[in-house]
Amino acid sequence: MIRRLRTRIIVFVVALLAVVQVVAYVVVSSANSTNAREKIDSELAVGERVFARLLDQNRERLAQAARVMAADYALRGAIASGDQDTVVSALTNHGGRIKADMTLLVSLDHRVVADTIASNERGRLFEFPQLVDQAAREGGASSIEVVNGRAYQLVVVPVLAPTPMAWIAVGFVIDDNVVSELQQLTSLQVSFLERRDADHQWGVLASTLGPSAVDLAHQLPALPGATLVHSIGVGENEQQLRVITFDRHGDRALVAVLQRSVATAVAAFDRLQQTLAALGIVSMLLSIGGAVAIAMNITRPITQLTKAAARIHDGDYSNPVSVTRADEIGALAKTLNHMREGIAERQQEILRLAYRDQLTDLPNRALFHDRLEHAILNAHRTGATLSVLMMDLDRFKYVNDSLGHGVGDHVLREVANRLSALLRQVDTIARLGGDEFAILLENVDERYVTKVALKILQALEHPIRYEDQPLDVGGSIGIAHFPEHGENSSKLLRNADIAMYVAKRNKGGYAVYDASYDTHQQEHLSLLSEIRQAVEGHQLRVYYQPKVGLLSGVVEGVEALLRWEHPRRGFVSPGDFIPFAEHTGYIKVLTRWVLEQAIRQCGQWRSNGMPLQVSVNISARDLLNRELPDLIVQLLDRYGTPASLLCLEITESGFMEDPAHSQRVLERLHELGVVLSIDDYGTGYSSLSYVARLPVDELKIDRSFVKQMSDSTTATIVRSTIELGHSLGLKVVAEGVEDEADLRTLRVYGCDQAQGYFMSRPLPAKELEEWLKHSPWSRPARVREVSLEETSSKVTVLKLRGA
Ligand SMILES: Nc1nc2c(ncn2[C@@H]2O[C@H](COP(=O)(O)O[C@H]3[C@@H](O)[C@H](n4cnc5c(=O)[nH]c(N)nc54)O[C@@H]3COP(=O)(O)O)[C@@H](O)[C@H]2O)c(=O)[nH]1
């Protein structure tokens, strides 16, 4: 099977031409051979006619001469007188005159009376009486006969006086001279042969063939017909014969053979054939050359196109196809070029879609991962350094959800621009998804990485403007260095992520990964699995921390705080498991449990004549729970607790998860009469004007502010927060009050309630009841005026009794 097109074209053209030429050659050869044979046949037929004509002429001439001789008066007288010598003399004279080779006088009884060649055989019977009989009937007879091993043309005529008195036979020998003459006239080989009775073989009487006449005698068939067309010999010796039979008696025969060599006749045609063969060879060579040229002409550009297609297949789209022709192949090359350009463009687009973030046009997670893998491989090989920074935007969800995705997209693009402007071309900045960005820094030391983190945080401190509105979004960055924080990409990313989480939790801006974070996280993970058993295993407790009225001077409410008494670990801080419960959604179970305990306890205290408002912490996830209001209604009903005795503390970030939905849930709870408080106020970024739109009753200033009130700026913030809260009609509570000075200051600032270790740590319900029995905060406040000097801020405050 020929696989290459070029070879196939060449083989096809050459084979086609070879077949055509061979067929032509065979046809021409066959036609030549037929023509030659037909020509020989016709030559032989013509020769036969000429031969017959010559014999006829000879016979006529002899007959004429014999008649003249028979009419000779002297001869007739000599015959009549029986004068033997005169007869012989007359026969010899007349025979010599007409150049007869044999002259005989035959008596009426068929005896030879006189014989010019065998005078001593007189009186014998004439060998050819049938000729005498024929001459008697027809007035003359003629025949070719063999006499003494030689062929003669015999003519017999009567000697009339006036009736026949004798017969004159005149013979003309047919020898090599005669056949040569015949050959000259006919251009044929002429032979006379006799088949003898004695040995049943052909014997040559006369021939133009010379010694090779013997071969003819050997090959001639035994008994030819009247005229036979026959071939003898093979190959170049092939001879076409025409056998003319003169006499045949039994196995004895006398024939004349006219023959022509087939090879000679074919020779002229052979020359034509040789010319044809030479032309065939030349045209074959030209065709091979032509076929090779055509095949190359067709296959060379195809080979080029194949190579171009292979390059495209291998992803090399840079080299255009270089075939420039005006034919179909040229058109194919153009199409291939268009295809190459189309594929290249689409590939670019696919790569862009696969490796680029559509919104910011930064590399996406896949490309970042890829580059990180390469950088790690390079670092393994060369010992280069690399670091991964993971950054998550603070408050992005709020921007996105409350102001719309258009604004969110604008923020992400602006952050991407700021990062790109800060970093080097060689650094990889990627958006991994949502508000999560990652940065890969190569060949830099750890101090430089820290500087970069700080520069990024500074860059984000400037508000992002959207339609002239400033938007505050900060960032939390986690850093992991190769190889100390991970030798592969997933480890590095994971550890940078953990560090980012720590940074977010600590509100510290950035954090470099530390192994202790991991232990901490492992710890949290196992806590997470264990907390599921905590509810059923009765390991959870609710502690209550008093909220003291600064004007009344008595405990007005308590905050329910969850405690986990782990059977093995001992006390586990809610700060360690609440965030994870929030992440996994298990917080719903915990909140439900705390709500039930708190509402039941509140109802019980109320029944016991101690109506205390109980505050319960509600996480962001809880606010997304549509069933929360119904659950609360059920629990309040079940434990006979008025809604006004239940306060729900929600952190600012709580309603920023889904502001619209949170707003609806809060409105529903507010309608029920449940008191709503904004917890940890000041740690988030919500403005008071935003808070004013929420159906809340209370504002709880975060303890981080209360703790630092010795700082005049912080004190001013606390004071103005209290004033602004009041102006919005909100009750203001300060948490984290750890000493009397703080308490005094808060009272001076007009804060409504205070909560903190100074009054009491969170206590189990029973202990709280016990504490209340003895606590100064269980009796109405004795209000007295205090001078400004008594307060750190030197303003007039209300001094509590017993404080
Ligand atoms: N969603 C829920 N969150 C809850 C629940 N129970 C607690 N929490 C949250 O866990 C965080 C840690 O709480 P905890 O360790 O109980 O700390 C509380 C107080 O003990 C602490 N506090 C009170 N006074 C002082 C003080 O004077 N100094 C000081 N260093 N700490 C003090 O403050 C925490 C109460 O804070 P807050 O809730 O913001 O009023 C904490 O965030 C809890 O909210 C729960 O059931 N569900």
The ligand as a MOL file (V3000), in Angstrom:
LIG
                    3D

  0  0  0     0  0            999 V3000
M  V30 BEGIN CTAB
M  V30 COUNTS 47 52 0 0 0
M  V30 BEGIN ATOM
M  V30 1 N -23.6290 34.6470 69.4640 0
M  V30 2 C -23.2740 34.4670 70.6850 0
M  V30 3 N -22.1360 34.9960 71.1450 0
M  V30 4 C -21.8200 34.8280 72.4420 0
M  V30 5 C -22.5850 34.0940 73.2910 0
M  V30 6 N -21.9680 34.0910 74.4980 0
M  V30 7 C -20.8670 34.8080 74.3630 0
M  V30 8 N -20.7630 35.2350 73.1320 0
M  V30 9 C -19.7110 36.0580 72.5350 0
M  V30 10 O -18.4970 35.4720 72.7850 0
M  V30 11 C -17.5270 36.4920 72.9180 0
M  V30 12 C -16.7540 36.2300 74.1980 0
M  V30 13 O -17.6540 36.2480 75.2550 0
M  V30 14 P -17.2050 36.1080 76.7220 0
M  V30 15 O -15.9360 35.4230 76.8210 0
M  V30 16 O -18.4000 35.6590 77.4460 0
M  V30 17 O -16.9340 37.6130 77.0980 0
M  V30 18 C -17.9700 38.4540 77.4970 0
M  V30 19 C -17.6900 39.0040 78.8370 0
M  V30 20 O -17.1750 38.0840 79.7250 0
M  V30 21 C -16.7070 40.0770 78.5210 0
M  V30 22 N -16.6470 41.1520 79.5450 0
M  V30 23 C -17.6490 41.6780 80.2810 0
M  V30 24 N -17.1610 42.6460 81.0750 0
M  V30 25 C -15.8270 42.7250 80.8830 0
M  V30 26 C -14.7970 43.4930 81.4250 0
M  V30 27 O -14.9760 44.3430 82.2710 0
M  V30 28 N -13.5300 43.2710 80.9230 0
M  V30 29 C -13.3060 42.2920 79.9490 0
M  V30 30 N -12.0580 42.1460 79.5650 0
M  V30 31 N -14.2810 41.5580 79.4800 0
M  V30 32 C -15.5130 41.7450 79.9070 0
M  V30 33 O -17.2190 40.6690 77.3400 0
M  V30 34 C -17.9490 39.6800 76.6200 0
M  V30 35 C -19.2930 40.1840 76.3630 0
M  V30 36 O -19.1790 40.9730 75.2390 0
M  V30 37 P -20.4300 41.4050 74.4180 0
M  V30 38 O -21.1560 40.1830 73.9680 0
M  V30 39 O -19.8450 42.1530 73.2340 0
M  V30 40 O -21.2430 42.2340 75.2830 0
M  V30 41 C -18.2380 37.8130 72.9680 0
M  V30 42 O -18.1460 38.4800 71.7880 0
M  V30 43 C -19.6600 37.4190 73.1730 0
M  V30 44 O -20.5670 38.3070 72.5720 0
M  V30 45 C -23.7840 33.5390 72.8040 0
M  V30 46 O -24.5440 32.8960 73.5250 0
M  V30 47 N -24.0880 33.7510 71.4880 0
M  V30 END ATOM
M  V30 BEGIN BOND
M  V30 1 1 1 2
M  V30 2 2 2 3
M  V30 3 1 2 47
M  V30 4 1 3 4
M  V30 5 2 4 5
M  V30 6 1 4 8
M  V30 7 1 5 6
M  V30 8 1 5 45
M  V30 9 2 6 7
M  V30 10 1 7 8
M  V30 11 1 8 9
M  V30 12 1 9 10
M  V30 13 1 9 43
M  V30 14 1 10 11
M  V30 15 1 11 12
M  V30 16 1 11 41
M  V30 17 1 12 13
M  V30 18 1 13 14
M  V30 19 2 14 15
M  V30 20 1 14 16
M  V30 21 1 14 17
M  V30 22 1 17 18
M  V30 23 1 18 19
M  V30 24 1 18 34
M  V30 25 1 19 20
M  V30 26 1 19 21
M  V30 27 1 21 22
M  V30 28 1 21 33
M  V30 29 1 22 23
M  V30 30 1 22 32
M  V30 31 2 23 24
M  V30 32 1 24 25
M  V30 33 1 25 26
M  V30 34 2 25 32
M  V30 35 2 26 27
M  V30 36 1 26 28
M  V30 37 1 28 29
M  V30 38 1 29 30
M  V30 39 2 29 31
M  V30 40 1 31 32
M  V30 41 1 33 34
M  V30 42 1 34 35
M  V30 43 1 35 36
M  V30 44 1 36 37
M  V30 45 2 37 38
M  V30 46 1 37 39
M  V30 47 1 37 40
M  V30 48 1 41 42
M  V30 49 1 41 43
M  V30 50 1 43 44
M  V30 51 2 45 46
M  V30 52 1 45 47
M  V30 END BOND
M  V30 END CTAB
M  END
